């Protein structure tokens, strides 16, 4: 089990969120919502809370953000 906290140092070191705490929170919350929806629909069985899974994925650098720039 990984440490269940995301420190500012983790966020500042992340190139995927450009060191922005706001982007990091958005990335983790969207992932947690996705995981929760998958569990609700019966596709996966959870052994940890969705937020814990999302934080661990962020710390392992497995999350990214996609920006749609429409003109």
Secondary structure as GFF3:
##gff-version 3
##sequence-region A 1 71
A	DSSP	alpha_helix	8	13	.	.	.	ID=ss1
A	DSSP	alpha_helix	21	40	.	.	.	ID=ss2
A	DSSP	alpha_helix	50	59	.	.	.	ID=ss3
###
